[in-house]
Amino acid sequence: MGDNGRERVTIRSIARETGLSIATVSRALQESPSVRAETTHLVLDAAERLGYRRNPSGAGLRTGRTETICLVMQVATSELLGDVGALQIITGANQRLAGSGYNLNLVPVAPEEDPLDALKGVVRRGSFDGIVLSSTRPDDPRVGFLDSRGIPFVTFGRTDLPIEHAYYDVDNEDFVYRAASLLIARGCRRVGLFLPPRELAYSQHRVAGLRRALAQAGLSVERDGVLLADAELSLLADINTLIGNAEPVDGLICGREIAALAILSTLQNAGIVIGSDIHLVTMETSSLPDHFPVPVSGFFQDLHLTGAVLADFVLRRVAGAPPQSLQRVDTMTLRERG
């Protein structure tokens, strides 16, 4: 039997559904170039519709387990300012899995790939017992896809879906609310917020945090806030534009310490005095801000802990723990400097 007590879907099942031979279906599932594209599409469509997962091999045929956890992580391969957090998540997850008998399989997803299509490929190959997803969206279709197939999974980030699922998250609304409140207390009245892609759940949480802090000070996002893209060269281009603006920003909230360092350099090269002309607060995942040329307060997110919790939650889901018991949201720790 398969997940949720359903009969396991096999290559033979797909062959019956499509009217093709077992050999053709097998080659099409491997997307072999010897199979015509339209035939491969027919087979993959049937596999998805039926909920096919490849049988584990070797010992897994006896135990029903592959002893593998898949971490499906969107990786910004073209980011010029880098991502220092992915490795910490991986090492944290590996540390939790040590001694459990499970291995971690990293599945990177490039920015140009469709996240759901990438996940469907992972599921079709079937070499896992549980899945960890990153870059969660409020209406993330991957959650419904995995839930409908009874696959144990956990997300890094929450959704707005009515589906109960395991998740670990950091309160990004609280982070920006506290960061903006700190800037306002220092006299800032026009606050800029650098954001990851707007479709991501934590990006929307950050906007909500800015909105709340500004409203409490009698300000508003529409009149007194500036929302900026935290990506590629647009980040530095936006800084150069803000410097010459008739209504200059006097406070900035940055979501990455490496980006904050680049912003510091750009501002200093333009003769802007940090802590006087403009104030900066960043989110940080390392000790790098301790070595900035000027003191910058930050909110620390422990990504090593994040990886460990995600791995722990998915192991517990594989063991049958209900998703409602595996939902956790932490807050970041303020590291005030200067």
Contacts in CASP RR format, 6 or more apart in sequence:
PFRMAT RR
TARGET T0000
AUTHOR 0000-0000-0000
METHOD contacts of the structure
MODEL  1
MGDNGRERVTIRSIARETGLSIATVSRALQESPSVRAETTHLVLDAAERL
GYRRNPSGAGLRTGRTETICLVMQVATSELLGDVGALQIITGANQRLAGS
GYNLNLVPVAPEEDPLDALKGVVRRGSFDGIVLSSTRPDDPRVGFLDSRG
IPFVTFGRTDLPIEHAYYDVDNEDFVYRAASLLIARGCRRVGLFLPPREL
AYSQHRVAGLRRALAQAGLSVERDGVLLADAELSLLADINTLIGNAEPVD
GLICGREIAALAILSTLQNAGIVIGSDIHLVTMETSSLPDHFPVPVSGFF
QDLHLTGAVLADFVLRRVAGAPPQSLQRVDTMTLRERG
1 7 0 8 1.000
1 8 0 8 1.000
2 8 0 8 1.000
3 149 0 8 1.000
3 150 0 8 1.000
3 151 0 8 1.000
4 150 0 8 1.000
8 55 0 8 1.000
9 47 0 8 1.000
9 50 0 8 1.000
9 51 0 8 1.000
9 52 0 8 1.000
9 53 0 8 1.000
10 52 0 8 1.000
10 55 0 8 1.000
11 22 0 8 1.000
11 25 0 8 1.000
11 26 0 8 1.000
11 29 0 8 1.000
11 52 0 8 1.000
12 22 0 8 1.000
13 50 0 8 1.000
13 52 0 8 1.000
14 20 0 8 1.000
14 25 0 8 1.000
14 29 0 8 1.000
14 43 0 8 1.000
14 46 0 8 1.000
14 47 0 8 1.000
14 50 0 8 1.000
14 52 0 8 1.000
15 21 0 8 1.000
15 22 0 8 1.000
15 24 0 8 1.000
15 25 0 8 1.000
17 46 0 8 1.000
17 49 0 8 1.000
17 50 0 8 1.000
18 25 0 8 1.000
18 42 0 8 1.000
18 43 0 8 1.000
18 46 0 8 1.000
20 28 0 8 1.000
20 39 0 8 1.000
20 42 0 8 1.000
20 43 0 8 1.000
24 35 0 8 1.000
24 39 0 8 1.000
24 43 0 8 1.000
25 43 0 8 1.000
27 34 0 8 1.000
27 35 0 8 1.000
28 35 0 8 1.000
28 39 0 8 1.000
28 40 0 8 1.000
28 42 0 8 1.000
28 43 0 8 1.000
28 44 0 8 1.000
29 43 0 8 1.000
29 44 0 8 1.000
29 47 0 8 1.000
29 52 0 8 1.000
29 54 0 8 1.000
29 124 0 8 1.000
31 40 0 8 1.000
31 44 0 8 1.000
32 40 0 8 1.000
35 43 0 8 1.000
44 124 0 8 1.000
46 52 0 8 1.000
47 124 0 8 1.000
48 120 0 8 1.000
48 124 0 8 1.000
51 123 0 8 1.000
51 149 0 8 1.000
52 124 0 8 1.000
53 123 0 8 1.000
53 124 0 8 1.000
53 126 0 8 1.000
53 149 0 8 1.000
54 124 0 8 1.000
54 125 0 8 1.000
54 126 0 8 1.000
54 127 0 8 1.000
55 61 0 8 1.000
56 64 0 8 1.000
56 65 0 8 1.000
56 66 0 8 1.000
56 126 0 8 1.000
56 127 0 8 1.000
59 65 0 8 1.000
59 67 0 8 1.000
60 66 0 8 1.000
60 67 0 8 1.000
65 129 0 8 1.000
66 126 0 8 1.000
66 127 0 8 1.000
66 128 0 8 1.000
66 129 0 8 1.000
67 101 0 8 1.000
67 102 0 8 1.000
67 103 0 8 1.000
67 129 0 8 1.000
68 102 0 8 1.000
68 103 0 8 1.000
68 104 0 8 1.000
68 105 0 8 1.000
68 127 0 8 1.000
68 128 0 8 1.000
68 129 0 8 1.000
68 130 0 8 1.000
69 93 0 8 1.000
69 97 0 8 1.000
69 102 0 8 1.000
69 103 0 8 1.000
69 104 0 8 1.000
69 105 0 8 1.000
69 128 0 8 1.000
69 129 0 8 1.000
69 130 0 8 1.000
69 131 0 8 1.000
69 132 0 8 1.000
69 311 0 8 1.000
69 314 0 8 1.000
69 315 0 8 1.000
69 318 0 8 1.000
70 105 0 8 1.000
70 107 0 8 1.000
70 122 0 8 1.000
70 127 0 8 1.000
70 128 0 8 1.000
70 130 0 8 1.000
70 131 0 8 1.000
70 132 0 8 1.000
71 89 0 8 1.000
71 90 0 8 1.000
71 93 0 8 1.000
71 104 0 8 1.000
71 105 0 8 1.000
71 106 0 8 1.000
71 107 0 8 1.000
71 132 0 8 1.000
71 134 0 8 1.000
71 310 0 8 1.000
72 107 0 8 1.000
72 109 0 8 1.000
72 118 0 8 1.000
72 119 0 8 1.000
72 122 0 8 1.000
72 131 0 8 1.000
72 132 0 8 1.000
72 133 0 8 1.000
72 134 0 8 1.000
73 86 0 8 1.000
73 89 0 8 1.000
73 106 0 8 1.000
73 107 0 8 1.000
73 108 0 8 1.000
73 109 0 8 1.000
73 134 0 8 1.000
73 135 0 8 1.000
74 108 0 8 1.000
74 109 0 8 1.000
74 110 0 8 1.000
74 111 0 8 1.000
74 115 0 8 1.000
74 134 0 8 1.000
74 135 0 8 1.000
75 83 0 8 1.000
75 86 0 8 1.000
75 108 0 8 1.000
75 109 0 8 1.000
75 110 0 8 1.000
75 111 0 8 1.000
76 82 0 8 1.000
76 83 0 8 1.000
76 111 0 8 1.000
76 231 0 8 1.000
77 110 0 8 1.000
77 111 0 8 1.000
78 111 0 8 1.000
78 232 0 8 1.000
79 231 0 8 1.000
79 232 0 8 1.000
80 232 0 8 1.000
80 233 0 8 1.000
81 232 0 8 1.000
81 235 0 8 1.000
81 256 0 8 1.000
81 258 0 8 1.000
81 259 0 8 1.000
81 262 0 8 1.000
82 256 0 8 1.000
82 258 0 8 1.000
83 256 0 8 1.000
84 256 0 8 1.000
84 257 0 8 1.000
84 258 0 8 1.000
84 285 0 8 1.000
84 286 0 8 1.000
84 288 0 8 1.000
85 285 0 8 1.000
85 286 0 8 1.000
85 303 0 8 1.000
88 285 0 8 1.000
88 286 0 8 1.000
88 303 0 8 1.000
88 304 0 8 1.000
88 306 0 8 1.000
88 307 0 8 1.000
89 134 0 8 1.000
89 156 0 8 1.000
89 303 0 8 1.000
89 304 0 8 1.000
89 306 0 8 1.000
89 307 0 8 1.000
89 310 0 8 1.000
90 104 0 8 1.000
90 106 0 8 1.000
90 307 0 8 1.000
91 304 0 8 1.000
92 304 0 8 1.000
92 305 0 8 1.000
92 306 0 8 1.000
92 307 0 8 1.000
92 308 0 8 1.000
92 311 0 8 1.000
93 104 0 8 1.000
93 132 0 8 1.000
93 307 0 8 1.000
93 308 0 8 1.000
93 310 0 8 1.000
93 311 0 8 1.000
94 104 0 8 1.000
94 311 0 8 1.000
95 304 0 8 1.000
95 308 0 8 1.000
96 307 0 8 1.000
96 308 0 8 1.000
96 309 0 8 1.000
96 311 0 8 1.000
96 312 0 8 1.000
96 315 0 8 1.000
97 103 0 8 1.000
97 104 0 8 1.000
97 311 0 8 1.000
97 315 0 8 1.000
100 315 0 8 1.000
102 129 0 8 1.000
102 315 0 8 1.000
104 311 0 8 1.000
105 127 0 8 1.000
105 128 0 8 1.000
107 118 0 8 1.000
107 122 0 8 1.000
109 115 0 8 1.000
109 118 0 8 1.000
109 135 0 8 1.000
115 135 0 8 1.000
115 140 0 8 1.000
115 142 0 8 1.000
116 141 0 8 1.000
116 142 0 8 1.000
116 145 0 8 1.000
119 131 0 8 1.000
119 133 0 8 1.000
119 142 0 8 1.000
119 145 0 8 1.000
119 146 0 8 1.000
120 145 0 8 1.000
122 128 0 8 1.000
122 131 0 8 1.000
123 145 0 8 1.000
123 146 0 8 1.000
123 149 0 8 1.000
123 151 0 8 1.000
129 152 0 8 1.000
129 318 0 8 1.000
130 151 0 8 1.000
130 152 0 8 1.000
130 153 0 8 1.000
130 314 0 8 1.000
130 317 0 8 1.000
130 318 0 8 1.000
131 146 0 8 1.000
131 151 0 8 1.000
131 152 0 8 1.000
131 153 0 8 1.000
131 154 0 8 1.000
131 314 0 8 1.000
132 153 0 8 1.000
132 154 0 8 1.000
132 155 0 8 1.000
132 156 0 8 1.000
132 310 0 8 1.000
132 311 0 8 1.000
132 314 0 8 1.000
133 140 0 8 1.000
133 142 0 8 1.000
133 143 0 8 1.000
133 146 0 8 1.000
133 153 0 8 1.000
133 154 0 8 1.000
133 155 0 8 1.000
133 156 0 8 1.000
134 155 0 8 1.000
134 156 0 8 1.000
135 156 0 8 1.000
135 200 0 8 1.000
136 143 0 8 1.000
136 155 0 8 1.000
136 156 0 8 1.000
136 157 0 8 1.000
136 158 0 8 1.000
136 159 0 8 1.000
136 167 0 8 1.000
136 200 0 8 1.000
136 201 0 8 1.000
136 202 0 8 1.000
137 159 0 8 1.000
137 199 0 8 1.000
137 200 0 8 1.000
137 201 0 8 1.000
138 159 0 8 1.000
138 160 0 8 1.000
138 161 0 8 1.000
138 201 0 8 1.000
138 204 0 8 1.000
139 159 0 8 1.000
139 160 0 8 1.000
139 161 0 8 1.000
140 155 0 8 1.000
140 159 0 8 1.000
140 161 0 8 1.000
140 201 0 8 1.000
143 153 0 8 1.000
143 155 0 8 1.000
143 159 0 8 1.000
143 161 0 8 1.000
143 163 0 8 1.000
143 165 0 8 1.000
144 161 0 8 1.000
144 163 0 8 1.000
146 153 0 8 1.000
147 163 0 8 1.000
147 165 0 8 1.000
152 314 0 8 1.000
152 317 0 8 1.000
152 318 0 8 1.000
152 320 0 8 1.000
153 165 0 8 1.000
153 166 0 8 1.000
153 314 0 8 1.000
153 317 0 8 1.000
154 165 0 8 1.000
154 166 0 8 1.000
154 167 0 8 1.000
154 168 0 8 1.000
154 310 0 8 1.000
154 313 0 8 1.000
154 314 0 8 1.000
154 317 0 8 1.000
154 326 0 8 1.000
155 165 0 8 1.000
155 166 0 8 1.000
155 167 0 8 1.000
155 168 0 8 1.000
156 167 0 8 1.000
156 168 0 8 1.000
156 169 0 8 1.000
156 306 0 8 1.000
156 310 0 8 1.000
157 167 0 8 1.000
157 168 0 8 1.000
157 169 0 8 1.000
157 201 0 8 1.000
157 202 0 8 1.000
158 167 0 8 1.000
158 169 0 8 1.000
158 201 0 8 1.000
158 329 0 8 1.000
159 165 0 8 1.000
159 167 0 8 1.000
159 201 0 8 1.000
160 201 0 8 1.000
164 322 0 8 1.000
164 323 0 8 1.000
164 324 0 8 1.000
165 323 0 8 1.000
166 313 0 8 1.000
166 314 0 8 1.000
166 316 0 8 1.000
166 317 0 8 1.000
166 323 0 8 1.000
166 326 0 8 1.000
166 327 0 8 1.000
167 313 0 8 1.000
167 326 0 8 1.000
167 327 0 8 1.000
167 328 0 8 1.000
168 306 0 8 1.000
168 309 0 8 1.000
168 310 0 8 1.000
168 313 0 8 1.000
168 328 0 8 1.000
168 329 0 8 1.000
168 330 0 8 1.000
169 202 0 8 1.000
169 328 0 8 1.000
169 329 0 8 1.000
169 330 0 8 1.000
170 202 0 8 1.000
170 301 0 8 1.000
170 306 0 8 1.000
170 329 0 8 1.000
170 330 0 8 1.000
170 331 0 8 1.000
170 332 0 8 1.000
171 205 0 8 1.000
171 329 0 8 1.000
171 330 0 8 1.000
171 331 0 8 1.000
171 332 0 8 1.000
172 202 0 8 1.000
172 203 0 8 1.000
172 205 0 8 1.000
172 206 0 8 1.000
172 209 0 8 1.000
173 205 0 8 1.000
173 206 0 8 1.000
173 208 0 8 1.000
173 209 0 8 1.000
173 212 0 8 1.000
174 209 0 8 1.000
174 331 0 8 1.000
174 332 0 8 1.000
175 206 0 8 1.000
175 283 0 8 1.000
175 299 0 8 1.000
175 301 0 8 1.000
175 331 0 8 1.000
175 332 0 8 1.000
176 193 0 8 1.000
176 205 0 8 1.000
176 206 0 8 1.000
176 207 0 8 1.000
176 208 0 8 1.000
176 209 0 8 1.000
176 210 0 8 1.000
176 213 0 8 1.000
176 253 0 8 1.000
177 209 0 8 1.000
177 210 0 8 1.000
177 212 0 8 1.000
177 213 0 8 1.000
178 213 0 8 1.000
178 299 0 8 1.000
178 334 0 8 1.000
179 213 0 8 1.000
179 253 0 8 1.000
179 281 0 8 1.000
179 283 0 8 1.000
179 298 0 8 1.000
179 299 0 8 1.000
180 191 0 8 1.000
180 193 0 8 1.000
180 209 0 8 1.000
180 210 0 8 1.000
180 213 0 8 1.000
180 214 0 8 1.000
180 253 0 8 1.000
181 213 0 8 1.000
181 216 0 8 1.000
181 217 0 8 1.000
182 281 0 8 1.000
182 297 0 8 1.000
182 334 0 8 1.000
182 336 0 8 1.000
183 191 0 8 1.000
183 251 0 8 1.000
183 253 0 8 1.000
183 279 0 8 1.000
183 281 0 8 1.000
184 191 0 8 1.000
184 213 0 8 1.000
184 214 0 8 1.000
184 217 0 8 1.000
184 219 0 8 1.000
186 275 0 8 1.000
186 279 0 8 1.000
187 250 0 8 1.000
187 279 0 8 1.000
188 250 0 8 1.000
188 251 0 8 1.000
188 279 0 8 1.000
189 219 0 8 1.000
189 224 0 8 1.000
189 250 0 8 1.000
190 224 0 8 1.000
190 225 0 8 1.000
190 226 0 8 1.000
190 247 0 8 1.000
190 248 0 8 1.000
190 249 0 8 1.000
190 250 0 8 1.000
190 251 0 8 1.000
191 210 0 8 1.000
191 214 0 8 1.000
191 224 0 8 1.000
191 225 0 8 1.000
191 226 0 8 1.000
191 249 0 8 1.000
191 250 0 8 1.000
191 251 0 8 1.000
191 252 0 8 1.000
191 253 0 8 1.000
192 225 0 8 1.000
192 226 0 8 1.000
192 227 0 8 1.000
192 228 0 8 1.000
192 242 0 8 1.000
192 249 0 8 1.000
192 251 0 8 1.000
192 252 0 8 1.000
192 253 0 8 1.000
193 206 0 8 1.000
193 207 0 8 1.000
193 210 0 8 1.000
193 225 0 8 1.000
193 226 0 8 1.000
193 227 0 8 1.000
193 228 0 8 1.000
193 252 0 8 1.000
193 253 0 8 1.000
194 228 0 8 1.000
194 229 0 8 1.000
194 230 0 8 1.000
194 235 0 8 1.000
194 252 0 8 1.000
194 253 0 8 1.000
194 254 0 8 1.000
194 255 0 8 1.000
194 259 0 8 1.000
195 203 0 8 1.000
195 206 0 8 1.000
195 207 0 8 1.000
195 227 0 8 1.000
195 228 0 8 1.000
195 229 0 8 1.000
195 230 0 8 1.000
196 202 0 8 1.000
196 203 0 8 1.000
196 230 0 8 1.000
196 231 0 8 1.000
196 255 0 8 1.000
197 203 0 8 1.000
197 231 0 8 1.000
198 204 0 8 1.000
207 221 0 8 1.000
207 227 0 8 1.000
210 221 0 8 1.000
210 225 0 8 1.000
210 253 0 8 1.000
211 220 0 8 1.000
211 221 0 8 1.000
214 220 0 8 1.000
214 221 0 8 1.000
214 224 0 8 1.000
214 225 0 8 1.000
219 225 0 8 1.000
221 227 0 8 1.000
226 242 0 8 1.000
226 249 0 8 1.000
228 235 0 8 1.000
228 238 0 8 1.000
229 235 0 8 1.000
229 238 0 8 1.000
230 254 0 8 1.000
230 255 0 8 1.000
230 256 0 8 1.000
230 259 0 8 1.000
235 259 0 8 1.000
235 262 0 8 1.000
235 263 0 8 1.000
236 262 0 8 1.000
236 263 0 8 1.000
236 266 0 8 1.000
239 263 0 8 1.000
239 266 0 8 1.000
239 267 0 8 1.000
240 266 0 8 1.000
240 270 0 8 1.000
242 248 0 8 1.000
242 249 0 8 1.000
243 267 0 8 1.000
243 270 0 8 1.000
243 272 0 8 1.000
248 278 0 8 1.000
249 278 0 8 1.000
250 277 0 8 1.000
250 278 0 8 1.000
250 279 0 8 1.000
251 278 0 8 1.000
251 279 0 8 1.000
251 280 0 8 1.000
251 281 0 8 1.000
252 263 0 8 1.000
252 278 0 8 1.000
252 279 0 8 1.000
252 280 0 8 1.000
252 281 0 8 1.000
253 280 0 8 1.000
253 281 0 8 1.000
253 282 0 8 1.000
254 260 0 8 1.000
254 263 0 8 1.000
254 280 0 8 1.000
254 281 0 8 1.000
254 282 0 8 1.000
254 283 0 8 1.000
255 282 0 8 1.000
255 283 0 8 1.000
256 282 0 8 1.000
256 283 0 8 1.000
257 282 0 8 1.000
257 283 0 8 1.000
257 284 0 8 1.000
257 285 0 8 1.000
257 286 0 8 1.000
257 288 0 8 1.000
257 289 0 8 1.000
258 288 0 8 1.000
259 282 0 8 1.000
260 280 0 8 1.000
260 282 0 8 1.000
260 284 0 8 1.000
260 289 0 8 1.000
260 292 0 8 1.000
260 296 0 8 1.000
261 288 0 8 1.000
261 292 0 8 1.000
263 280 0 8 1.000
264 274 0 8 1.000
264 280 0 8 1.000
264 292 0 8 1.000
264 293 0 8 1.000
264 294 0 8 1.000
264 296 0 8 1.000
267 274 0 8 1.000
267 278 0 8 1.000
268 274 0 8 1.000
268 293 0 8 1.000
268 294 0 8 1.000
272 278 0 8 1.000
274 280 0 8 1.000
274 294 0 8 1.000
274 296 0 8 1.000
275 294 0 8 1.000
280 296 0 8 1.000
281 296 0 8 1.000
281 297 0 8 1.000
281 298 0 8 1.000
281 299 0 8 1.000
282 289 0 8 1.000
282 296 0 8 1.000
282 297 0 8 1.000
282 298 0 8 1.000
282 299 0 8 1.000
283 298 0 8 1.000
283 299 0 8 1.000
283 300 0 8 1.000
283 301 0 8 1.000
283 332 0 8 1.000
284 298 0 8 1.000
284 299 0 8 1.000
284 300 0 8 1.000
284 301 0 8 1.000
284 335 0 8 1.000
285 300 0 8 1.000
285 301 0 8 1.000
285 302 0 8 1.000
285 303 0 8 1.000
289 296 0 8 1.000
289 298 0 8 1.000
289 335 0 8 1.000
289 337 0 8 1.000
290 337 0 8 1.000
295 337 0 8 1.000
295 338 0 8 1.000
296 337 0 8 1.000
297 334 0 8 1.000
297 335 0 8 1.000
297 336 0 8 1.000
297 337 0 8 1.000
297 338 0 8 1.000
298 334 0 8 1.000
298 335 0 8 1.000
298 336 0 8 1.000
298 337 0 8 1.000
299 332 0 8 1.000
299 333 0 8 1.000
299 334 0 8 1.000
299 335 0 8 1.000
300 332 0 8 1.000
300 333 0 8 1.000
300 334 0 8 1.000
300 335 0 8 1.000
301 332 0 8 1.000
305 330 0 8 1.000
309 328 0 8 1.000
313 326 0 8 1.000
313 328 0 8 1.000
316 325 0 8 1.000
316 326 0 8 1.000
317 323 0 8 1.000
317 326 0 8 1.000
END
